Amino acid sequence: MRGIQKLRKELEDVKATVEKLQSDKKTGRDLWDKLSSITPLATGILITGMGTVATIIYNNRQQEILRLQNASEKVRLDSDAAHQHTLQRIEALDKNMKYLISKDPRERQLGYFNFSALGFRSEALQIIAMSKDSAGGINVALSISQNAKSSALKEEADKTIRTLKTTTPLGTTVAYTAGENGEVIFKDEFKKSELATELIPQLVNMPTINSKFDGKVTFNKVAIGDLKAAFAEIEKMGLLPLVKTWDGSQADRAIRGSLKLSDHALGLAFDINAKWNFFGSTATPEGTEGSVIRLVPIFKKYGFMWGGDYLGRIKDPMHFYWRKH
């Protein structure tokens, strides 16, 4: 830029000299003679100017060539890094594939954690989100969100968590995590908004495993009215003595042997007479101590299904769970 400015100034000087000669009336020389007197000056300026312009053009061209060379090298390096990353990702997938496709959510969780630990956190989130694997993936997504070192990764993890909300038997959604021991931690306002604690008079002083029950039952709001009505009818029919023990309702735990949310966690289930109708057993026959057989039709009337009717899974005759009716 400085060379061009210098050239422009020199040309302006030549123009001024020409104008001066044109206005000079005292000399008798012809205009062409006058111009000839400045030709060497103009020629020198033009030659110098052209050399300056050529130098500037050459330098700019060399800078552009260097810029293109650097850009090309960056593309090559980026491409090499991308290929290397892809190979590493394929190797990581291969090592963890048996876990990622397992039917056991705990094994899938292990696969996601392994994949994430190898540096492929975003890829792990993508797999979890695409498969909508709440049971196996939500703990991993939460861990990535809590430990994310970039806002972009945290945002991706939080988005994945939102997609993993489990649809309940009621058609609502809930976000939760389940630990290895089956404990459930809700990650939203489910317990506050969906559960209620109410007194069921028929259960006051009902024996429990270790003490007497106070009759205050925490249950899902949509079903607690049916629960109260069922026990009121049982009492009215003189069948309350058949209820020997109250063995719990709402509990923050997953289904046995899995990370899936249980009906107990949702406040939709309760257990009675567990001592005589334990998990995996055949229901105690009607007419014998602890039998719930005569109670089953009443509970079904109010929308409660019975674990003793399970098909294709281990029976649980102490267990009753509510469904829409």
C-alpha positions in Angstrom: 0.0 0.0 0.0 2.8 2.5 0.8 4.4 1.8 -2.6 1.2 2.6 -4.5 0.8 5.8 -2.4 4.3 6.9 -3.3 3.7 6.2 -7.0 0.5 8.2 -6.9 2.4 11.2 -5.4 5.1 11.1 -8.0 2.5 11.0 -10.9 0.8 14.0 -9.3 4.2 15.8 -9.4 4.6 15.1 -13.1 1.1 16.4 -13.8 1.9 19.6 -11.9 5.1 20.1 -13.9 3.2 19.6 -17.2 0.6 22.1 -16.2 3.4 24.6 -15.3 5.1 24.2 -18.7 1.7 24.7 -20.5 1.2 28.0 -18.8 4.8 29.3 -19.3 4.5 32.0 -22.0 7.9 33.5 -21.6 9.8 30.7 -23.3 9.6 30.2 -27.1 10.0 26.6 -27.1 7.3 24.4 -28.5 5.1 22.3 -26.2 6.7 19.2 -27.4 10.2 20.5 -26.6 8.9 21.4 -23.2 7.5 17.9 -22.7 10.7 16.3 -23.9 12.4 18.0 -21.1 10.3 16.1 -18.6 10.2 12.7 -20.5 13.2 11.2 -18.6 11.6 12.2 -15.3 8.2 10.6 -16.3 9.8 7.6 -17.7 11.8 7.0 -14.5 8.7 7.4 -12.4 6.6 5.0 -14.6 9.4 2.4 -14.5 9.7 2.8 -10.7 6.0 2.7 -10.3 5.5 -0.4 -12.5 8.2 -2.2 -10.5 6.5 -1.3 -7.3 3.1 -2.5 -8.5 4.7 -5.7 -9.8 6.4 -6.3 -6.5 3.1 -5.7 -4.6 1.2 -8.1 -6.9 4.0 -10.7 -6.5 4.0 -10.5 -2.7 0.3 -10.7 -2.5 0.3 -13.7 -4.8 2.9 -15.4 -2.7 1.0 -14.7 0.5 -2.2 -16.2 -1.1 -0.2 -19.3 -2.2 1.2 -19.7 1.3 -2.3 -19.3 2.8 -3.7 -21.9 0.4 -0.9 -24.3 1.3 -1.5 -23.8 5.0 -5.2 -24.4 4.6 -4.6 -27.5 2.5 -2.2 -28.9 5.2 -4.8 -28.1 7.9 -7.5 -30.0 5.9 -5.1 -32.9 5.5 -4.3 -33.0 9.2 -8.0 -32.6 10.1 -8.8 -35.5 7.7 -6.1 -37.7 9.2 -7.4 -36.9 12.7 -10.9 -37.7 11.7 -9.9 -41.0 10.2 -8.0 -41.9 13.3 -11.0 -40.9 15.5 -13.2 -43.1 13.4 -10.9 -46.1 13.7 -10.7 -45.7 17.4 -14.5 -45.4 17.7 -15.0 -48.6 15.6 -12.5 -50.4 17.9 -14.3 -49.1 21.0 -17.7 -50.2 19.6 -16.3 -53.6 18.7 -15.0 -54.2 22.3 -18.3 -53.2 23.9 -20.8 -54.5 21.4 -21.7 -57.5 23.4 -22.7 -55.2 26.3 -24.5 -52.6 24.1 -26.8 -55.1 22.5 -27.4 -57.1 25.7 -31.0 -57.7 26.9 -29.8 -56.9 30.4 -30.0 -53.2 31.1 -27.2 -53.4 33.6 -24.9 -54.8 30.9 -25.9 -52.1 28.5 -25.2 -49.5 31.1 -21.7 -51.0 31.5 -21.2 -50.8 27.8 -22.2 -47.1 27.7 -19.9 -46.3 30.6 -17.0 -48.1 28.9 -17.6 -46.3 25.6 -17.8 -43.0 27.4 -14.7 -43.7 29.4 -12.8 -44.2 26.2 -13.6 -40.6 25.2 -16.7 -41.2 23.1 -19.2 -39.4 25.4 -21.1 -37.8 22.6 -21.3 -41.0 20.7 -22.5 -42.9 23.8 -25.3 -40.3 24.2 -26.3 -40.7 20.5 -26.6 -44.5 20.9 -28.6 -44.1 24.1 -31.0 -41.5 22.6 -31.5 -43.4 19.3 -32.4 -46.6 21.2 -34.4 -44.7 23.9 -32.7 -46.9 26.4 -33.9 -45.4 29.7 -33.2 -48.5 31.8 -29.6 -48.9 30.6 -28.7 -45.3 29.6 -30.1 -42.7 32.0 -27.4 -43.2 34.6 -24.7 -42.7 32.0 -26.4 -39.6 30.5 -26.7 -38.1 34.0 -23.0 -38.8 34.8 -21.9 -37.2 31.5 -24.1 -34.2 32.3 -22.7 -33.8 35.8 -19.1 -34.1 34.6 -19.2 -32.4 31.2 -16.3 -30.0 30.7 -18.1 -28.1 27.9 -21.5 -26.5 27.7 -22.2 -28.2 24.4 -21.7 -31.7 25.9 -23.8 -30.9 28.9 -26.6 -29.6 26.7 -26.5 -32.8 24.6 -26.5 -35.0 27.8 -29.5 -33.0 29.2 -31.4 -33.3 25.9 -30.8 -37.1 26.0 -32.1 -37.3 29.6 -35.3 -35.6 28.5 -35.8 -38.1 25.8 -35.3 -41.0 28.2 -38.3 -40.2 30.4 -40.2 -43.5 31.0 -43.8 -43.8 30.0 -45.8 -45.1 32.9 -48.8 -47.4 32.8 -50.9 -44.2 33.2 -49.5 -42.7 30.0 -47.5 -40.1 31.9 -43.7 -39.8 31.8 -41.1 -39.8 34.5 -37.4 -39.4 34.7 -35.4 -41.5 37.2 -32.2 -43.4 37.8 -31.9 -46.9 39.2 -28.8 -48.1 41.1 -27.3 -51.6 41.1 -29.2 -52.5 44.2 -32.5 -51.5 42.6 -32.9 -48.2 44.4 -34.8 -45.6 42.4 -34.1 -41.8 42.4 -36.6 -39.6 40.7 -35.2 -36.8 38.6 -38.3 -34.7 38.3 -41.3 -33.6 40.4 -43.1 -37.0 40.1 -43.3 -37.7 43.8 -44.5 -34.3 44.7 -47.0 -33.9 41.9 -48.3 -37.5 41.5 -48.3 -39.1 44.9 -50.5 -38.5 48.0 -50.6 -39.8 51.5 -54.0 -40.6 53.0 -55.4 -42.5 55.9 -57.1 -45.8 55.2 -59.0 -46.5 58.5 -59.1 -50.3 57.9 -55.3 -50.5 58.0 -54.8 -48.6 61.3 -52.8 -51.0 63.6 -52.6 -53.6 60.9 -49.5 -55.7 61.6 -46.4 -55.1 59.4 -43.1 -56.9 59.4 -41.8 -55.2 62.5 -44.6 -53.2 64.0 -48.2 -51.9 63.7 -49.1 -49.8 60.7 -50.5 -46.3 61.3 -52.9 -46.5 58.3 -51.3 -43.7 56.3 -50.7 -45.0 52.8 -48.7 -43.2 50.2 -50.2 -44.0 46.8 -50.7 -42.5 43.3 -53.4 -39.9 43.3 -55.3 -41.5 40.4 -55.6 -44.8 42.3 -55.8 -44.0 46.0 -59.6 -43.5 45.8 -60.0 -47.0 44.4 -57.7 -48.4 47.1 -59.8 -46.7 49.9 -63.0 -48.0 48.3 -61.8 -51.5 48.0 -60.8 -51.7 51.7 -64.1 -50.1 52.7 -66.0 -52.8 50.8 -63.8 -55.6 52.2 -64.7 -54.3 55.7 -68.4 -54.0 54.8 -68.4 -57.6 53.6 -66.8 -58.8 56.8 -63.6 -60.0 55.1 -61.2 -57.6 56.8 -59.9 -60.4 59.1 -58.5 -62.0 56.0 -56.0 -59.2 55.7 -53.3 -60.4 58.1 -50.4 -58.0 57.3 -49.8 -54.8 55.4 -46.5 -55.2 53.6 -46.1 -51.9 51.9 -47.1 -49.8 49.0 -45.0 -47.0 47.5 -41.3 -47.7 47.6 -38.5 -46.2 45.5 -37.2 -49.4 43.9 -37.0 -51.0 40.5 -38.5 -54.3 39.5 -36.5 -57.2 41.0 -33.4 -58.1 38.9 -33.7 -55.1 36.6 -33.4 -51.3 36.4 -37.0 -50.9 35.2 -39.3 -48.7 37.3 -41.7 -50.8 39.4 -45.4 -50.2 40.1 -44.4 -49.8 43.8 -42.2 -46.8 42.8 -45.1 -45.3 40.9 -47.4 -45.7 43.8 -49.7 -48.1 42.0 -49.1 -51.3 43.9 -49.3 -52.8 47.4 -48.5 -56.1 49.1 -50.5 -58.0 51.8 -50.1 -61.3 53.6 -46.5 -61.7 52.3 -45.7 -64.4 54.9 -48.2 -66.8 53.3 -47.9 -65.6 49.7 -44.3 -64.7 49.1 -42.7 -63.9 45.8 -42.3 -67.0 43.6 -44.7 -69.2 45.6 -48.1 -70.6 44.8 -51.0 -68.6 46.4 -52.1 -70.0 49.7 -55.4 -71.9 49.0 -58.7 -70.4 50.0 -59.8 -71.3 53.5 -56.3 -71.5 54.9 -54.6 -68.8 57.0 -53.2 -65.9 55.0 -55.1 -66.7 51.8 -56.0 -63.7 49.7 -58.2 -65.6 47.2 -61.5 -64.2 48.4 -60.1 -60.7 48.3 -59.0 -60.8 44.7 -62.4 -60.2 43.1 -63.0 -57.1 45.2 -59.6 -55.6 44.4 -60.2 -56.4 40.7 -63.6 -54.6 40.9 -61.7 -51.4 41.7 -59.0 -51.8 39.1 -56.4 -53.8 40.9 -54.7 -56.7 39.1 -53.2 -59.7 41.0 -49.7 -60.9 40.9 -51.0 -64.5 41.4 -52.3 -64.3 37.8 -49.0 -63.6 36.2 -48.4 -65.5 33.0 -44.9 -66.0 31.6 -43.2 -64.6 34.7 -42.7 -65.5 38.3 -45.9 -65.3 40.3 -46.2 -62.9 43.2 -49.5 -63.7 45.0 -49.0 -61.0 47.7 -48.9 -58.3 45.1 -51.7 -56.2 43.7 -51.2 -53.4 41.2 -53.7 -50.8 39.8 -54.5 -50.3 36.1 -57.1 -48.1 34.4 -60.5 -49.6 34.4 
